[in-house]
Amino acid sequence: RVALKALEVYERENVWENAALMGDKLFKGLSEIADNSDGMILDVAGHGLLLSIEFSSEKNALSFCNIASNNGLLACIGDVANHSVVFRPSLLISATEIDEILTIVKTSVDELSTSVALQV
């Protein structure tokens, strides 16, 4: 019964359409951040709202997760590719929430870049 009710809600809320639109917005935003990351982020991959960013090293991916957490975004490295961070937001996510995620990702990447530069 619960599964059927969930499917009814998904149909009513058009979650598949929202996932496609918001996934595209998130992908474009993450790609822009990657393009301006001075090689810190190597790639953005995925489809819909299942996306990942590939960092230049596992250490950088883990550091990003720690920084992002301090900035209010829970993120974790991938189970298979430890140098990647996976994003799996809700199918009901809003454009405002995508913007918040992108702001935190950008801030966190900038902080990570500064931290790495200071270590050199």
All heavy atoms as an XYZ file, in Angstrom:
901
protein
N       0.812     -1.187      0.000
C       0.000      0.000      0.000
C       0.859      1.256      0.000
O       0.508      2.235     -0.657
C      -0.918      0.003      1.208
C      -2.030     -0.995      1.122
C      -2.871     -0.891      2.364
N      -3.753     -2.019      2.448
C      -5.044     -1.903      2.666
N      -5.579     -0.726      2.871
N      -5.796     -2.964      2.720
N       1.925      1.227      0.775
C       2.799      2.395      0.857
C       3.428      2.669     -0.502
O       3.473      3.819     -0.953
C       3.886      2.186      1.937
C       4.899      3.302      1.900
C       3.247      2.083      3.318
N       3.899      1.640     -1.161
C       4.524      1.810     -2.477
C       3.532      2.371     -3.489
O       3.874      3.270     -4.276
C       5.092      0.477     -2.968
N       2.316      1.878     -3.479
C       1.302      2.381     -4.396
C       0.987      3.850     -4.108
O       0.817      4.652     -5.036
C       0.036      1.544     -4.316
C       0.131      0.142     -4.920
C      -1.168     -0.639     -4.659
C       0.395      0.221     -6.411
N       0.919      4.203     -2.848
C       0.651      5.593     -2.474
C       1.809      6.486     -2.915
O       1.589      7.601     -3.415
C       0.436      5.703     -0.959
C      -0.222      6.968     -0.548
C      -1.599      7.070     -1.174
C      -2.435      8.122     -0.538
N      -3.686      8.341     -1.240
N       3.021      6.005     -2.746
C       4.191      6.772     -3.182
C       4.155      7.000     -4.691
O       4.442      8.103     -5.171
C       5.470      6.050     -2.789
N       3.795      5.988     -5.444
C       3.689      6.133     -6.894
C       2.610      7.142     -7.274
O       2.770      7.914     -8.229
C       3.427      4.785     -7.555
C       4.608      3.815     -7.551
C       4.182      2.459     -8.097
C       5.772      4.375     -8.347
N       1.509      7.151     -6.532
C       0.459      8.138     -6.773
C       0.990      9.563     -6.561
O       0.727     10.461     -7.367
C      -0.728      7.898     -5.836
C      -1.587      6.717     -6.197
C      -2.707      6.483     -5.172
O      -3.123      7.463     -4.499
O      -3.149      5.332     -5.056
N       1.730      9.753     -5.501
C       2.300     11.070     -5.206
C       3.292     11.451     -6.306
O       3.288     12.590     -6.792
C       2.979     11.093     -3.820
C       3.766     12.382     -3.620
C       1.944     10.916     -2.725
N       4.137     10.511     -6.718
C       5.111     10.781     -7.778
C       4.409     11.217     -9.061
O       4.829     12.145     -9.727
C       5.974      9.551     -8.042
C       7.097      9.337     -7.053
C       7.214     10.088     -5.890
C       8.050      8.369     -7.280
C       8.229      9.888     -4.994
C       9.089      8.155     -6.389
C       9.173      8.931     -5.245
O      10.195      8.735     -4.368
N       3.338     10.533     -9.407
C       2.572     10.889    -10.603
C       1.962     12.285    -10.468
O       2.056     13.099    -11.381
C       1.454      9.869    -10.851
C       1.898      8.613    -11.551
C       2.365      8.870    -12.973
O       1.697      9.611    -13.725
O       3.425      8.332    -13.319
N       1.370     12.543     -9.337
C       0.700     13.819     -9.107
C       1.703     14.973     -9.111
O       1.433     16.047     -9.638
C      -0.069     13.782     -7.786
C      -0.894     15.037     -7.520
C      -1.717     14.964     -6.243
N      -0.880     14.870     -5.062
C      -0.863     13.830     -4.224
N      -1.647     12.796     -4.414
N      -0.066     13.824     -3.170
N       2.869     14.773     -8.541
C       3.879     15.835     -8.406
C       4.809     15.931     -9.620
O       5.669     16.811     -9.660
C       4.719     15.594     -7.134
C       3.933     15.595     -5.851
C       3.362     16.956     -5.515
O       3.978     17.980     -5.866
O       2.275     16.997     -4.911
N       4.651     15.030    -10.589
C       5.513     15.022    -11.784
C       7.001     14.964    -11.426
O       7.808     15.716    -11.963
C       5.247     16.243    -12.666
C       3.887     16.212    -13.288
O       3.431     15.168    -13.752
N       3.228     17.350    -13.309
N       7.348     14.086    -10.501
C       8.732     14.046    -10.022
C       9.719     13.690    -11.119
O      10.859     14.139    -11.086
C       8.912     13.100     -8.819
C       8.108     13.572     -7.631
C       8.585     11.676     -9.167
N       9.318     12.916    -12.096
C      10.259     12.518    -13.153
C      10.629     13.735    -13.993
O      11.784     13.912    -14.370
C       9.675     11.410    -14.013
C       9.052     10.321    -13.204
C       7.768      9.883    -13.265
C       9.666      9.531    -12.169
N       7.547      8.891    -12.347
C       8.691      8.654    -11.653
C      10.938      9.503    -11.606
C       8.953      7.742    -10.633
C      11.199      8.595    -10.582
C      10.218      7.739    -10.108
N       9.627     14.583    -14.262
C       9.877     15.812    -15.015
C      10.754     16.760    -14.196
O      11.703     17.348    -14.710
C       8.546     16.486    -15.356
C       8.687     17.689    -16.251
C       7.334     18.260    -16.623
O       6.455     17.499    -17.074
O       7.163     19.482    -16.454
N      10.444     16.893    -12.917
C      11.245     17.735    -12.040
C      12.681     17.215    -11.957
O      13.629     18.008    -12.007
C      10.633     17.801    -10.635
C      11.358     18.792     -9.749
O      11.342     19.980    -10.008
N      12.012     18.287     -8.709
N      12.841     15.906    -11.850
C      14.186     15.325    -11.763
C      14.997     15.644    -13.011
O      16.188     15.967    -12.923
C      14.102     13.819    -11.552
N      14.369     15.579    -14.165
C      15.072     15.881    -15.413
C      15.477     17.356    -15.457
O      16.628     17.685    -15.787
C      14.195     15.514    -16.608
N      14.547     18.246    -15.128
C      14.833     19.682    -15.170
C      15.885     20.088    -14.132
O      16.842     20.803    -14.439
C      13.552     20.480    -14.937
C      12.509     20.429    -16.041
C      11.210     21.091    -15.583
C      13.025     21.079    -17.307
N      15.696     19.628    -12.904
C      16.631     19.998    -11.837
C      17.981     19.306    -12.019
O      19.034     19.868    -11.699
C      16.043     19.679    -10.467
C      14.824     20.525    -10.099
S      15.110     22.295    -10.127
C      14.231     22.749    -11.627
N      17.966     18.082    -12.546
C      19.218     17.386    -12.839
C      20.028     18.135    -13.875
O      21.252     18.270    -13.761
N      19.365     18.659    -14.894
C      20.037     19.443    -15.921
C      20.629     20.717    -15.326
O      21.769     21.085    -15.615
C      19.054     19.777    -17.049
C      19.722     20.446    -18.225
O      20.734     19.902    -18.723
O      19.237     21.507    -18.656
N      19.852     21.377    -14.469
C      20.328     22.599    -13.807
C      21.543     22.306    -12.930
O      22.540     23.032    -12.975
C      19.194     23.206    -12.978
C      19.547     24.490    -12.240
C      18.329     25.033    -11.498
C      18.618     26.262    -10.689
N      19.081     27.413    -11.457
N      21.478     21.230    -12.159
C      22.589     20.862    -11.286
C      23.815     20.477    -12.110
O      24.933     20.897    -11.807
C      22.180     19.713    -10.354
C      23.199     19.253     -9.318
C      23.644     20.398     -8.413
C      22.619     18.109     -8.486
N      23.623     19.706    -13.179
C      24.733     19.291    -14.032
C      25.434     20.502    -14.639
O      26.662     20.600    -14.620
C      24.232     18.359    -15.139
C      25.334     17.809    -16.004
C      25.978     16.638    -15.648
C      25.728     18.460    -17.163
C      26.997     16.124    -16.429
C      26.746     17.964    -17.950
C      27.380     16.789    -17.584
N      24.661     21.429    -15.166
C      25.248     22.630    -15.775
C      26.011     23.449    -14.742
O      27.110     23.943    -15.007
C      24.163     23.477    -16.434
C      23.644     22.880    -17.720
C      22.533     23.708    -18.321
C      22.004     23.049    -19.586
N      20.852     23.769    -20.138
N      25.437     23.602    -13.558
C      26.103     24.357    -12.500
C      27.391     23.699    -12.033
O      28.415     24.374    -11.860
N      27.347     22.383    -11.841
C      28.555     21.666    -11.425
C      29.623     21.718    -12.513
O      30.820     21.848    -12.215
C      28.218     20.208    -11.086
C      27.383     19.970     -9.829
C      27.002     18.499     -9.709
C      28.109     20.453     -8.579
N      29.200     21.640    -13.769
C      30.149     21.707    -14.886
C      30.835     23.066    -14.935
O      32.046     23.156    -15.186
C      29.438     21.425    -16.210
O      28.962     20.096    -16.235
N      30.080     24.122    -14.675
C      30.663     25.466    -14.649
C      31.683     25.590    -13.514
O      32.764     26.150    -13.697
C      29.560     26.504    -14.483
C      30.056     27.932    -14.556
C      28.933     28.943    -14.446
O      27.876     28.739    -15.072
O      29.134     29.945    -13.727
N      31.338     25.056    -12.361
C      32.278     25.071    -11.226
C      33.525     24.277    -11.584
O      34.649     24.723    -11.324
C      31.602     24.513     -9.953
C      30.499     25.472     -9.484
C      32.625     24.281     -8.844
C      29.573     24.887     -8.429
N      33.351     23.112    -12.211
C      34.499     22.281    -12.604
C      35.391     23.021    -13.595
O      36.623     22.985    -13.483
C      34.005     20.962    -13.203
N      34.779     23.696    -14.556
C      35.551     24.431    -15.564
C      36.402     25.534    -14.953
O      37.427     25.920    -15.528
C      34.617     25.039    -16.615
C      33.970     23.997    -17.512
O      34.448     22.837    -17.537
O      32.974     24.341    -18.181
N      35.984     26.035    -13.799
C      36.708     27.132    -13.132
C      37.473     26.670    -11.898
O      37.839     27.491    -11.058
C      35.713     28.234    -12.751
C      35.102     28.877    -13.967
O      35.816     29.380    -14.826
N      33.791     28.848    -14.063
N      37.726     25.366    -11.791
C      38.350     24.822    -10.577
C      39.866     24.657    -10.689
O      40.479     24.066     -9.812
C      37.714     23.471    -10.219
O      38.131     22.471    -11.137
N      40.459     25.156    -11.748
C      41.911     25.037    -11.944
C      42.404     23.605    -11.827
O      43.443     23.335    -11.222
C      42.668     25.937    -10.962
C      42.416     27.412    -11.207
O      42.245     27.815    -12.381
O      42.390     28.177    -10.221
N      41.642     22.668    -12.387
C      42.054     21.268    -12.402
C      41.723     20.487    -11.149
O      42.010     19.297    -11.073
N      41.112     21.124    -10.159
C      40.730     20.424     -8.928
C      39.650     19.386     -9.232
O      39.670     18.280     -8.702
C      40.226     21.437     -7.895
C      39.878     20.858     -6.556
S      41.271     20.271     -5.588
C      42.255     21.742     -5.429
N      38.686     19.755    -10.096
C      37.635     18.836    -10.525
C      37.926     18.452    -11.968
O      38.050     19.314    -12.839
C      36.233     19.479    -10.417
C      35.919     19.829     -8.965
C      35.176     18.536    -10.982
C      34.616     20.595     -8.774
N      38.024     17.150    -12.214
C      38.368     16.657    -13.544
C      37.158     16.439    -14.433
O      37.245     16.596    -15.660
C      39.150     15.345    -13.424
C      40.427     15.394    -12.584
C      41.056     14.016    -12.507
C      41.394     16.430    -13.133
N      36.007     16.057    -13.836
C      34.852     15.716    -14.653
C      33.576     15.772    -13.823
O      33.610     15.612    -12.600
C      35.029     14.304    -15.219
C      34.039     13.962    -16.317
O      33.502     14.880    -16.958
O      33.804     12.756    -16.542
N      32.471     16.001    -14.506
C      31.135     15.898    -13.933
C      30.406     14.857    -14.773
O      30.445     14.916    -16.007
C      30.377     17.239    -13.983
C      28.963     17.093    -13.452
C      31.129     18.315    -13.197
N      29.787     13.881    -14.124
C      29.135     12.799    -14.861
C      27.805     12.459    -14.207
O      27.541     12.810    -13.065
C      30.032     11.563    -14.881
N      26.976     11.754    -14.962
C      25.718     11.271    -14.428
C      24.548     11.644    -15.298
O      24.692     12.212    -16.392
N      23.365     11.355    -14.771
C      22.129     11.592    -15.498
C      21.027     11.913    -14.501
O      20.968     11.304    -13.423
C      21.771     10.350    -16.321
C      20.566     10.517    -17.169
N      20.570     11.285    -18.303
C      19.313     10.038    -17.035
C      19.351     11.256    -18.840
N      18.584     10.501    -18.084
N      20.168     12.856    -14.869
C      19.091     13.225    -13.949
C      19.665     13.774    -12.660
O      20.571     14.599    -12.687
N      19.151     13.318    -11.551
C      19.622     13.780    -10.250
C      20.620     12.826     -9.595
O      20.868     12.920     -8.393
C      18.431     14.026     -9.323
C      17.654     15.302     -9.626
C      16.367     15.355     -8.811
C      18.500     16.537     -9.377
N      21.215     11.947    -10.369
C      22.302     11.092     -9.876
C      23.565     11.539    -10.598
O      23.827     11.158    -11.737
C      22.012      9.613    -10.138
C      23.071      8.629     -9.670
C      23.383      8.811     -8.185
C      22.632      7.210     -9.939
N      24.325     12.395     -9.928
C      25.495     13.018    -10.534
C      26.714     12.820     -9.654
O      26.596     12.595     -8.447
C      25.252     14.515    -10.732
C      24.075     14.899    -11.628
C      23.811     16.392    -11.539
C      24.353     14.488    -13.059
N      27.879     12.940    -10.273
C      29.117     12.874     -9.498
C      30.118     13.874    -10.049
O      30.069     14.251    -11.222
C      29.712     11.467     -9.539
O      30.172     11.158    -10.844
N      30.997     14.316     -9.168
C      32.125     15.132     -9.590
C      33.393     14.361     -9.266
O      33.539     13.796     -8.189
C      32.113     16.543     -8.964
C      31.979     16.512     -7.445
C      31.008     17.388     -9.556
C      32.017     17.891     -6.807
N      34.288     14.318    -10.240
C      35.539     13.577    -10.103
C      36.650     14.556     -9.740
O      36.944     15.484    -10.502
C      35.874     12.872    -11.418
C      37.172     12.113    -11.388
C      37.548     11.536    -12.744
O      36.721     11.565    -13.679
O      38.688     11.065    -12.867
N      37.242     14.346     -8.587
C      38.339     15.191     -8.128
C      39.678     14.640     -8.607
O      39.777     13.490     -9.038
C      38.325     15.293     -6.595
C      37.298     16.257     -6.088
C      35.992     15.845     -5.860
C      37.626     17.583     -5.863
C      35.034     16.730     -5.413
C      36.670     18.486     -5.415
C      35.371     18.057     -5.184
N      40.690     15.459     -8.506
C      42.025     15.077     -8.963
C      42.671     14.009     -8.082
O      43.630     13.360     -8.509
C      42.919     16.311     -9.032
O      42.951     16.976     -7.780
N      42.136     13.815     -6.878
C      42.675     12.774     -5.994
C      41.632     12.390     -4.951
O      40.684     13.143     -4.693
C      43.941     13.262     -5.278
O      43.619     14.247     -4.313
N      41.833     11.230     -4.342
C      40.948     10.793     -3.264
C      41.041     11.747     -2.072
O      40.034     12.067     -1.440
C      41.317      9.375     -2.831
C      40.440      8.825     -1.740
C      40.809      7.397     -1.336
O      41.543      6.722     -2.069
O      40.339      6.968     -0.264
N      42.251     12.222     -1.794
C      42.446     13.150     -0.678
C      41.634     14.433     -0.896
O      40.991     14.932      0.030
C      43.933     13.488     -0.544
C      44.241     14.459      0.563
C      45.719     14.774      0.642
C      45.980     15.810      1.709
N      47.375     16.230      1.750
N      41.643     14.956     -2.115
C      40.881     16.171     -2.402
C      39.378     15.926     -2.302
O      38.636     16.778     -1.817
C      41.234     16.729     -3.774
C      42.604     17.378     -3.795
O      43.154     17.726     -2.762
N      43.168     17.523     -4.974
N      38.925     14.762     -2.749
C      37.497     14.426     -2.649
C      37.073     14.361     -1.187
O      36.025     14.899     -0.807
C      37.206     13.109     -3.357
N      37.869     13.711     -0.366
C      37.549     13.596      1.057
C      37.603     14.963      1.749
O      36.725     15.305      2.545
C      38.499     12.609      1.736
C      38.186     12.240      3.165
C      36.776     11.678      3.301
C      39.193     11.212      3.671
N      38.596     15.758      1.414
C      38.693     17.107      1.983
C      37.496     17.954      1.570
O      36.948     18.705      2.380
C      39.990     17.786      1.532
O      41.112     17.127      2.065
N      37.081     17.819      0.304
C      35.895     18.540     -0.156
C      34.684     18.155      0.689
O      33.907     19.021      1.097
C      35.613     18.262     -1.637
C      34.265     18.752     -2.063
C      34.081     20.073     -2.414
C      33.174     17.898     -2.079
C      32.817     20.546     -2.778
C      31.915     18.352     -2.450
C      31.739     19.684     -2.795
N      34.506     16.864      0.934
C      33.359     16.396      1.727
C      33.371     17.012      3.122
O      32.321     17.430      3.622
C      33.353     14.870      1.815
S      32.977     14.057      0.258
N      34.538     17.093      3.728
C      34.648     17.688      5.063
C      34.328     19.176      5.032
O      33.590     19.684      5.890
C      36.049     17.457      5.640
C      36.280     16.010      5.987
O      35.366     15.282      6.349
N      37.518     15.562      5.872
N      34.865     19.879      4.047
C      34.610     21.311      3.924
C      33.132     21.567      3.626
O      32.502     22.447      4.228
C      35.511     21.931      2.838
C      36.987     21.866      3.269
C      35.097     23.360      2.530
C      37.973     22.177      2.158
N      32.571     20.803      2.693
C      31.157     20.967      2.334
C      30.266     20.724      3.545
O      29.285     21.442      3.752
C      30.788     20.032      1.186
N      30.605     19.725      4.346
C      29.830     19.432      5.552
C      29.859     20.625      6.506
O      28.832     21.013      7.065
C      30.382     18.188      6.244
O      29.697     17.930      7.441
N      31.027     21.238      6.662
C      31.147     22.421      7.509
C      30.345     23.597      6.955
O      29.944     24.483      7.701
C      32.609     22.831      7.678
C      33.384     21.845      8.529
O      32.818     21.132      9.345
N      34.687     21.800      8.327
N      30.116     23.591      5.641
C      29.357     24.661      4.990
C      27.869     24.335      4.863
O      27.119     25.114      4.290
C      29.943     24.962      3.607
C      31.281     25.653      3.695
O      31.534     26.406      4.627
N      32.150     25.411      2.738
N      27.449     23.160      5.370
C      26.028     22.834      5.395
C      25.541     21.848      4.356
O      24.339     21.659      4.201
N      26.460     21.202      3.633
C      26.069     20.227      2.615
C      26.706     18.880      2.941
O      27.928     18.765      2.982
C      26.523     20.679      1.227
C      26.250     19.719      0.074
C      24.745     19.587     -0.184
C      26.968     20.193     -1.186
N      25.874     17.880      3.193
C      26.403     16.546      3.451
C      26.745     15.888      2.121
O      25.884     15.754      1.247
C      25.389     15.702      4.215
C      25.070     16.186      5.621
C      24.012     15.288      6.254
C      26.316     16.210      6.485
N      27.988     15.495      1.985
C      28.467     14.842      0.766
C      29.435     13.753      1.169
O      30.099     13.847      2.206
C      29.156     15.859     -0.146
N      29.513     12.713      0.363
C      30.462     11.644      0.668
C      31.092     11.131     -0.619
O      30.525     11.263     -1.700
C      29.802     10.513      1.446
S      28.438      9.728      0.600
N      32.267     10.560     -0.467
C      32.961     10.026     -1.631
C      32.231      8.786     -2.140
O      31.493      8.141     -1.398
C      34.448      9.709     -1.328
C      34.591      8.704     -0.197
C      35.215     10.976     -1.015
C      36.025      8.264      0.046
N      32.453      8.477     -3.400
C      31.814      7.322     -4.008
C      32.335      6.014     -3.445
O      33.476      5.935     -2.979
N      31.515      4.988     -3.485
C      31.919      3.669     -2.990
C      32.912      2.997     -3.933
O      33.785      2.268     -3.496
C      30.689      2.767     -2.823
C      29.791      3.217     -1.695
O      30.296      3.841     -0.734
O      28.579      2.958     -1.767
N      32.764      3.233     -5.221
C      33.624      2.591     -6.217
C      34.795      3.487     -6.578
O      35.946      3.064     -6.555
C      32.813      2.215     -7.477
C      33.715      1.638     -8.552
C      31.706      1.232     -7.122
N      34.494      4.734     -6.910
C      35.531      5.699     -7.285
C      35.750      6.642     -6.110
O      35.019      7.615     -5.937
C      35.101      6.462     -8.534
N      36.755      6.354     -5.303
C      36.997      7.115     -4.081
C      37.470      8.546     -4.328
O      37.551      9.332     -3.405
C      38.013      6.401     -3.194
C      37.472      5.100     -2.651
O      36.266      4.910     -2.588
N      38.346      4.200     -2.268
N      37.762      8.868     -5.568
C      38.159     10.230     -5.904
C      36.967     11.048     -6.417
O      37.140     12.176     -6.871
C      39.293     10.217     -6.935
C      38.914      9.530     -8.211
N      38.781      8.158     -8.301
C      38.618     10.022     -9.424
C      38.415      7.844     -9.537
N      38.320      8.958    -10.234
N      35.766     10.470     -6.327
C      34.553     11.141     -6.782
C      33.604     11.388     -5.617
O      33.620     10.681     -4.622
C      33.824     10.286     -7.820
O      34.594     10.187     -8.995
N      32.767     12.402     -5.777
C      31.723     12.718     -4.809
C      30.391     12.582     -5.537
O      30.220     13.119     -6.633
C      31.890     14.147     -4.249
C      30.730     14.519     -3.348
C      33.210     14.259     -3.501
N      29.478     11.851     -4.927
C      28.194     11.544     -5.556
C      27.102     12.434     -4.970
O      27.044     12.648     -3.759
C      27.836     10.053     -5.343
C      26.496      9.723     -5.962
C      28.929      9.160     -5.917
N      26.226     12.929     -5.846
C      25.075     13.734     -5.448
C      23.810     12.962     -5.801
O      23.644     12.534     -6.946
C      25.065     15.084     -6.180
C      26.208     15.961     -5.794
C      27.419     15.887     -6.455
C      26.079     16.860     -4.754
C      28.484     16.692     -6.098
C      27.135     17.670     -4.383
C      28.342     17.588     -5.054
N      22.927     12.802     -4.822
C      21.641     12.117     -5.003
C      20.538     12.889     -4.289
O      19.950     12.406     -3.328
C      21.701     10.706     -4.417
C      22.638      9.775     -5.094
C      22.565      8.398     -4.426
N      23.815      7.719     -4.622
C      24.651      7.347     -3.671
N      24.366      7.554     -2.416
N      25.778      6.748     -3.956
N      20.228     14.092     -4.750
C      19.177     14.854     -4.049
C      17.792     14.263     -4.294
O      17.598     13.446     -5.192
C      19.298     16.256     -4.653
C      19.916     16.045     -5.985
C      20.808     14.835     -5.850
N      16.850     14.738     -3.531
C      15.456     14.311     -3.639
C      14.910     14.590     -5.034
O      15.252     15.603     -5.659
C      14.608     15.064     -2.606
O      13.235     14.945     -2.903
N      14.032     13.721     -5.499
C      13.367     13.944     -6.784
C      12.463     15.173     -6.739
O      12.076     15.702     -7.775
C      12.542     12.715     -7.173
C      13.322     11.422     -7.415
C      12.364     10.267     -7.669
C      14.299     11.581     -8.561
N      12.145     15.636     -5.552
C      11.270     16.798     -5.377
C      12.046     18.091     -5.120
O      11.450     19.105     -4.751
C      10.292     16.545     -4.230
C       9.361     15.348     -4.417
C       8.573     15.082     -3.144
C       8.436     15.568     -5.601
N      13.340     18.076     -5.338
C      14.170     19.244     -5.053
C      13.724     20.440     -5.898
O      13.271     20.282     -7.032
C      15.665     18.924     -5.283
C      16.540     20.004     -4.668
C      15.962     18.702     -6.770
C      17.999     19.603     -4.536
N      13.867     21.623     -5.326
C      13.452     22.850     -6.017
C      14.663     23.545     -6.644
O      15.816     23.259     -6.300
C      12.779     23.803     -5.032
O      13.736     24.308     -4.109
N      14.385     24.498     -7.526
C      15.450     25.277     -8.157
C      16.226     26.077     -7.111
O      17.455     26.211     -7.204
C      14.866     26.203     -9.215
N      15.534     26.566     -6.105
C      16.188     27.304     -5.021
C      17.170     26.407     -4.269
O      18.286     26.823     -3.944
C      15.135     27.879     -4.045
O      14.262     28.737     -4.783
C      15.777     28.640     -2.910
N      16.762     25.180     -4.006
C      17.646     24.242     -3.307
C      18.848     23.857     -4.179
O      19.962     23.699     -3.662
C      16.860     23.001     -2.893
C      15.841     23.298     -1.806
C      14.837     22.190     -1.586
O      14.380     21.558     -2.575
O      14.498     21.945     -0.406
N      18.638     23.736     -5.488
C      19.768     23.467     -6.396
C      20.756     24.630     -6.321
O      21.969     24.419     -6.234
C      19.280     23.264     -7.857
C      18.454     21.991     -7.992
C      20.466     23.270     -8.828
C      19.211     20.695     -7.889
N      20.244     25.858     -6.340
C      21.109     27.035     -6.236
C      21.902     27.019     -4.928
O      23.086     27.376     -4.911
C      20.292     28.322     -6.340
C      19.746     28.561     -7.740
O      20.286     27.980     -8.709
O      18.765     29.326     -7.865
N      21.257     26.607     -3.834
C      21.948     26.522     -2.543
C      23.071     25.486     -2.596
O      24.175     25.730     -2.092
C      20.962     26.168     -1.432
C      19.987     27.278     -1.099
C      18.908     26.841     -0.109
O      19.032     25.772      0.519
O      17.914     27.588      0.020
N      22.792     24.341     -3.196
C      23.821     23.301     -3.336
C      24.993     23.836     -4.142
O      26.156     23.674     -3.757
C      23.234     22.029     -4.003
C      22.283     21.322     -3.045
C      24.355     21.087     -4.462
C      21.493     20.189     -3.693
N      24.710     24.483     -5.266
C      25.771     25.000     -6.125
C      26.603     26.060     -5.421
O      27.831     26.094     -5.571
C      25.186     25.525     -7.434
C      24.592     24.459     -8.347
C      23.848     25.098     -9.517
C      25.661     23.487     -8.843
N      25.965     26.899     -4.639
C      26.693     27.916     -3.878
C      27.649     27.258     -2.889
O      28.817     27.655     -2.783
C      25.710     28.854     -3.144
O      24.914     29.535     -4.120
C      26.438     29.858     -2.274
N      27.170     26.240     -2.187
C      28.020     25.554     -1.208
C      29.138     24.792     -1.909
O      30.283     24.796     -1.438
C      27.182     24.627     -0.305
C      26.244     25.461      0.575
C      28.088     23.746      0.562
C      25.239     24.641      1.366
N      28.833     24.142     -3.025
C      29.882     23.415     -3.763
C      30.963     24.390     -4.209
O      32.163     24.138     -4.028
C      29.296     22.637     -4.965
C      30.403     22.126     -5.875
C      28.428     21.479     -4.482
N      30.571     25.521     -4.782
C      31.556     26.500     -5.251
C      32.398     27.022     -4.091
O      33.627     27.078     -4.181
C      30.883     27.661     -5.969
C      31.913     28.668     -6.489
C      31.329     29.810     -7.230
C      32.356     30.789     -7.741
N      33.670     30.784     -7.169
N      31.747     27.401     -3.011
C      32.462     27.895     -1.831
C      33.435     26.841     -1.311
O      34.589     27.145     -0.989
C      31.462     28.279     -0.722
O      30.611     29.312     -1.209
C      32.168     28.734      0.544
N      32.986     25.593     -1.261
C      33.817     24.505     -0.744
C      35.003     24.207     -1.659
O      36.113     23.958     -1.183
C      32.964     23.249     -0.532
O      31.923     23.521      0.392
N      34.788     24.236     -2.962
C      35.887     24.025     -3.917
C      36.895     25.163     -3.794
O      38.105     24.938     -3.808
C      35.360     23.887     -5.361
C      36.492     23.957     -6.375
C      34.594     22.579     -5.515
N      36.403     26.392     -3.658
C      37.308     27.537     -3.481
C      38.131     27.390     -2.206
O      39.343     27.637     -2.212
C      36.520     28.851     -3.440
C      35.922     29.225     -4.784
O      36.300     28.622     -5.816
O      35.045     30.122     -4.799
N      37.486     26.977     -1.117
C      38.210     26.770      0.142
C      39.234     25.653      0.000
O      40.355     25.763      0.515
C      37.233     26.440      1.274
C      36.411     27.621      1.739
C      35.442     27.258      2.859
O      35.737     26.365      3.667
O      34.370     27.891      2.903
N      38.862     24.582     -0.694
C      39.784     23.468     -0.911
C      40.975     23.918     -1.741
O      42.124     23.598     -1.412
C      39.065     22.310     -1.596
C      39.910     21.095     -1.967
C      40.555     20.470     -0.719
C      39.078     20.064     -2.695
N      40.733     24.687     -2.788
C      41.824     25.186     -3.638
C      42.780     26.044     -2.834
O      43.997     25.929     -2.985
C      41.258     25.987     -4.803
O      40.530     25.159     -5.665
N      42.242     26.909     -1.980
C      43.079     27.748     -1.123
C      43.893     26.901     -0.158
O      45.087     27.121      0.022
C      42.201     28.746     -0.329
O      41.486     29.559     -1.260
C      43.045     29.624      0.567
N      43.252     25.894      0.418
C      43.927     25.005      1.359
C      45.068     24.244      0.689
O      46.162     24.138      1.237
C      42.917     24.026      1.938
O      43.523     22.923      2.530
N      44.826     23.737     -0.508
C      45.856     22.988     -1.241
C      46.997     23.917     -1.617
O      48.164     23.557     -1.514
C      45.244     22.307     -2.476
C      46.315     21.765     -3.410
C      44.302     21.190     -2.060
N      46.674     25.145     -2.058
C      47.707     26.111     -2.444
C      48.588     26.469     -1.258
O      49.806     26.652     -1.406
C      47.058     27.369     -3.020
N      47.996     26.559     -0.057
C      48.775     26.890      1.131
C      49.708     25.762      1.544
O      50.729     26.001      2.170
C      47.837     27.241      2.290
C      47.051     28.536      2.150
C      46.065     28.690      3.300
C      47.977     29.735      2.077
N      49.360     24.531      1.179
C      50.170     23.378      1.544
C      51.383     23.225      0.639
O      52.308     22.505      0.963
C      49.342     22.095      1.501
C      48.261     22.066      2.546
C      47.357     20.847      2.402
O      47.637     19.948      1.632
N      46.266     20.846      3.144
N      51.360     23.885     -0.509
C      52.464     23.744     -1.483
C      53.592     24.644     -1.167
O      53.695     25.514     -0.516
C      51.942     24.022     -2.921
C      53.070     24.005     -3.911
C      50.890     23.020     -3.276
